[in-house]
Amino acid sequence: MKELRVLLVGDIIGQAGIRAMISLLPALKRDSAADLIIVNGENAADGFGMTPEIVQQFFASGIHVITSGNHIWHHRELYPVLDSQPNLLRPYNYPSPNPGKGMCVVEVKGQKVGVLNLQGRTRMWAIDCPFKKGKEAVRKLRNETKCIIVDMHADAVEEKEALAWYLDGEISALIGTHTHIPTADERILPKGTAYLSDVGASGPADSIIGFNTEIGIQRSLSQMPLKNEVSSNPAYLRAVLMTIDPQTGKSLSIERMSSRSLV
């Protein structure tokens, strides 16, 4: 294999995001010539977490690895699946003995690839340190492969950038998720690690971070904890494509991708 092409799709939000993924992913896979597809399913079940049925649907659609974030614990019926499905990840830096695992190694076209899921702590839960736990996980993964993709599910750009620089040269790419808003700062760091602060969400286009606009406005006006509802409007599919040298694990290119569903 001369190069490895990895496609990472941003947070799937609700049924609109699932419809966009199912309808658009085949063409996106073909056009990008992706060897490995990673999808963050953090918000797939009506905006909060995933269900076993959604996980099964994702894998059936050709996804290799599903990552997540702080909403992974929302549906307790998913807990046994977190333990039994090796390519369904929750953030690695949640403390033991929470169910699931935070990293995996998959093989595509004879090439092993490590995938690591981490969660930030700035303006989020004060879980274990993503820097210390991330370094620990990378050391383990590098025993099997130099090609390592990190999904850093975090709120603060500073935290994501700092972790990318901390791991520069030890991982192939660090891609941010969680804010639902795509950033335009894709680049390759000096030692070969591709970076993007946030790939953005795969969710309703006419919405407030994927949710109903009227409820979002009333939440801000009233400061009341009104329950958010996922918008039903057609969705964008947001993704990032990385080209990696499988011999060195260094990234050769990084490109943002976006398409809009008609359903």
C-alpha positions as CSV (number, residue, x, y, z in Angstrom):
1,M,0.0,0.0,0.0
2,K,1.5,3.3,-1.1
3,E,-0.8,5.5,0.9
4,L,-3.7,5.1,3.4
5,R,-6.8,7.2,2.9
6,V,-8.8,7.7,6.1
7,L,-12.2,9.4,6.2
8,L,-13.5,10.7,9.5
9,V,-17.2,11.8,9.7
10,G,-18.3,14.3,12.3
11,D,-21.0,13.8,15.0
12,I,-24.1,12.2,13.6
13,I,-27.1,14.1,14.9
14,G,-30.5,12.3,15.1
15,Q,-32.5,10.8,12.3
16,A,-31.6,13.6,9.9
17,G,-27.9,12.9,10.4
18,I,-28.4,9.2,10.0
19,R,-30.4,9.7,6.8
20,A,-27.6,12.0,5.4
21,M,-25.0,9.4,6.3
22,I,-26.9,6.5,4.7
23,S,-27.7,8.4,1.5
24,L,-24.4,10.3,1.0
25,L,-21.7,8.0,2.5
26,P,-21.5,5.6,-0.5
27,A,-20.7,8.5,-3.0
28,L,-18.4,10.1,-0.5
29,K,-16.5,6.8,0.0
30,R,-16.2,6.4,-3.8
31,D,-15.1,10.0,-4.5
32,S,-12.6,10.0,-1.7
33,A,-11.3,6.5,-2.4
34,A,-11.3,6.0,1.4
35,D,-9.7,2.8,2.8
36,L,-10.9,3.3,6.4
37,I,-14.1,5.1,7.5
38,I,-14.5,6.4,11.1
39,V,-17.8,7.9,12.3
40,N,-18.5,9.8,15.5
41,G,-22.0,8.6,16.6
42,E,-22.2,10.7,19.7
43,N,-25.6,12.3,19.0
44,A,-27.3,9.7,16.7
45,A,-30.1,8.7,19.1
46,D,-32.3,11.8,19.1
47,G,-29.3,14.0,19.8
48,F,-27.9,12.0,22.8
49,G,-25.8,8.9,22.5
50,M,-26.5,5.7,20.5
51,T,-28.7,2.6,20.8
52,P,-27.7,-1.0,19.9
53,E,-29.9,-0.7,16.8
54,I,-28.1,2.4,15.6
55,V,-24.7,0.8,16.1
56,Q,-25.8,-2.2,14.1
57,Q,-27.1,0.1,11.3
58,F,-23.8,2.0,11.2
59,F,-21.6,-1.1,10.9
60,A,-24.0,-2.5,8.2
61,S,-23.5,0.7,6.2
62,G,-19.7,0.0,5.8
63,I,-18.3,2.0,8.7
64,H,-15.2,0.4,10.3
65,V,-15.0,2.3,13.6
66,I,-17.5,4.3,15.6
67,T,-16.2,6.9,18.1
68,S,-18.2,8.9,20.6
69,G,-18.0,11.4,23.5
70,N,-19.7,12.6,26.6
71,H,-23.2,11.4,25.6
72,I,-22.1,7.8,25.2
73,W,-23.6,6.9,28.6
74,H,-27.1,8.2,27.8
75,H,-28.6,4.8,26.8
76,R,-27.9,2.1,29.3
77,E,-28.9,-0.7,26.9
78,L,-25.7,0.2,24.9
79,Y,-23.4,-0.7,27.8
80,P,-23.2,-4.5,26.9
81,V,-22.5,-3.5,23.3
82,L,-19.6,-1.3,24.4
83,D,-18.0,-4.3,26.1
84,S,-18.7,-6.8,23.2
85,Q,-18.1,-4.7,20.1
86,P,-14.3,-4.0,19.7
87,N,-14.8,-1.2,17.1
88,L,-17.3,0.8,19.1
89,L,-15.3,3.3,21.2
90,R,-16.0,5.5,24.2
91,P,-13.4,8.1,25.3
92,Y,-10.3,6.3,26.6
93,N,-9.8,8.6,29.6
94,Y,-13.0,7.8,31.4
95,P,-11.9,6.0,34.6
96,S,-12.2,2.3,35.3
97,P,-14.4,0.3,35.6
98,N,-16.7,2.0,33.1
99,P,-17.9,-0.3,30.3
100,G,-16.2,-0.3,26.9
101,K,-12.8,0.6,25.6
102,G,-11.2,3.7,24.2
103,M,-9.0,2.4,21.4
104,C,-8.9,-0.3,18.8
105,V,-6.7,-1.6,16.0
106,V,-8.3,-2.4,12.6
107,E,-6.8,-3.9,9.5
108,V,-7.6,-2.6,6.0
109,K,-5.9,-3.8,2.9
110,G,-3.2,-5.5,4.9
111,Q,-2.4,-2.3,6.9
112,K,-3.1,-2.0,10.6
113,V,-4.5,1.3,11.9
114,G,-5.0,2.4,15.5
115,V,-8.0,4.5,16.4
116,L,-8.0,6.3,19.8
117,N,-11.0,8.2,21.3
118,L,-10.3,10.9,23.9
119,Q,-12.4,13.5,25.7
120,G,-11.4,17.0,26.8
121,R,-11.8,18.4,30.3
122,T,-12.2,22.2,29.7
123,R,-15.8,23.1,30.3
124,M,-16.6,19.3,30.4
125,W,-16.5,16.6,33.0
126,A,-13.3,16.4,35.0
127,I,-12.3,12.9,34.0
128,D,-8.8,11.5,33.7
129,C,-6.2,13.6,31.9
130,P,-6.4,13.2,28.1
131,F,-2.7,14.1,27.8
132,K,-1.4,11.5,30.2
133,K,-3.9,8.8,29.1
134,G,-3.5,9.8,25.5
135,K,0.3,9.3,25.7
136,E,-0.2,6.0,27.5
137,A,-2.6,4.7,24.7
138,V,-0.4,5.9,21.9
139,R,2.6,4.0,23.4
140,K,0.5,0.8,23.4
141,L,-0.8,1.4,19.8
142,R,2.6,2.0,18.4
143,N,3.6,-1.5,19.4
144,E,1.3,-2.6,16.5
145,T,1.3,0.3,14.1
146,K,2.6,3.8,13.3
147,C,-0.8,4.8,11.7
148,I,-2.9,6.2,14.6
149,I,-6.0,8.4,14.3
150,V,-7.2,10.3,17.4
151,D,-10.8,11.6,17.7
152,M,-10.5,14.3,20.4
153,H,-14.0,15.1,21.6
154,A,-13.6,18.4,23.4
155,D,-15.0,21.9,23.7
156,A,-11.9,24.0,23.9
157,V,-9.8,24.6,20.8
158,E,-6.8,25.3,23.0
159,E,-7.0,21.9,24.6
160,K,-7.3,20.2,21.2
161,E,-4.4,22.1,19.7
162,A,-2.2,21.5,22.7
163,L,-2.8,17.8,22.6
164,A,-2.0,17.7,18.9
165,W,1.3,19.4,19.4
166,Y,2.0,17.2,22.4
167,L,1.6,14.1,20.2
168,D,3.0,15.5,17.0
169,G,5.0,12.9,15.2
170,E,3.6,10.0,17.4
171,I,0.2,9.9,15.7
172,S,-1.0,10.4,12.1
173,A,-3.8,12.7,12.9
174,L,-5.8,14.4,15.6
175,I,-9.3,15.5,14.6
176,G,-11.6,17.5,16.9
177,T,-15.3,16.7,17.4
178,H,-18.0,17.9,19.8
179,T,-18.7,21.6,19.0
180,H,-20.8,20.7,15.9
181,I,-19.3,23.7,14.0
182,P,-16.6,23.0,11.3
183,T,-13.4,24.9,11.5
184,A,-11.1,25.9,8.7
185,D,-7.7,25.3,10.3
186,E,-6.7,22.0,8.8
187,R,-2.9,21.6,8.6
188,I,-0.1,19.2,9.0
189,L,2.2,19.9,12.0
190,P,6.0,19.9,11.7
191,K,6.5,16.3,12.7
192,G,3.7,14.9,10.4
193,T,0.5,14.9,12.4
194,A,-2.6,16.2,10.6
195,Y,-4.8,18.4,12.6
196,L,-8.3,20.0,12.5
197,S,-10.0,21.7,15.5
198,D,-13.4,20.4,14.6
199,V,-14.8,18.5,11.6
200,G,-18.3,19.7,12.4
201,A,-21.5,17.8,12.8
202,S,-23.4,15.7,10.4
203,G,-26.8,17.0,11.2
204,P,-29.7,19.4,10.3
205,A,-28.5,22.4,8.2
206,D,-31.2,24.8,9.4
207,S,-30.8,24.4,13.1
208,I,-28.9,25.6,16.2
209,I,-26.0,23.1,16.5
210,G,-28.4,20.5,15.1
211,F,-31.4,21.3,17.3
212,N,-34.7,23.1,16.8
213,T,-34.2,26.8,16.3
214,E,-37.3,28.0,18.3
215,I,-36.3,26.0,21.3
216,G,-32.8,27.2,21.1
217,I,-34.0,30.8,21.0
218,Q,-36.3,30.3,24.0
219,R,-33.5,28.6,26.0
220,S,-31.4,31.8,25.5
221,L,-34.2,34.2,26.2
222,S,-35.6,32.4,29.3
223,Q,-32.4,30.8,30.6
224,M,-34.6,27.8,31.4
225,P,-33.4,24.2,30.9
226,L,-35.8,23.5,28.1
227,K,-35.4,20.1,26.5
228,N,-33.7,20.3,23.1
229,E,-35.2,18.5,20.1
230,V,-33.3,17.6,17.0
231,S,-34.4,19.5,13.9
232,S,-36.0,17.4,11.2
233,N,-34.5,19.4,8.3
234,P,-32.2,17.9,5.7
235,A,-28.7,17.5,7.0
236,Y,-25.1,18.2,6.0
237,L,-22.6,15.4,6.1
238,R,-19.3,16.8,7.4
239,A,-16.1,14.8,7.1
240,V,-12.3,15.1,6.8
241,L,-10.1,13.0,4.5
242,M,-6.5,12.2,5.5
243,T,-3.8,10.7,3.3
244,I,-1.2,8.9,5.3
245,D,2.2,7.2,4.5
246,P,1.7,3.7,6.0
247,Q,5.5,3.2,6.4
248,T,6.1,6.3,8.6
249,G,2.6,7.0,9.9
250,K,3.0,10.6,8.9
251,S,0.2,12.5,7.1
252,L,0.7,13.6,3.6
253,S,-2.5,15.7,3.2
254,I,-5.7,16.7,5.0
255,E,-9.0,17.9,3.3
256,R,-12.4,18.9,4.6
257,M,-15.4,17.5,2.8
258,S,-19.1,18.5,3.0
259,S,-22.3,17.6,1.2
260,R,-26.0,18.2,1.8
261,S,-28.7,15.6,1.9
262,L,-32.0,16.0,0.0
263,V,-33.9,14.0,2.6
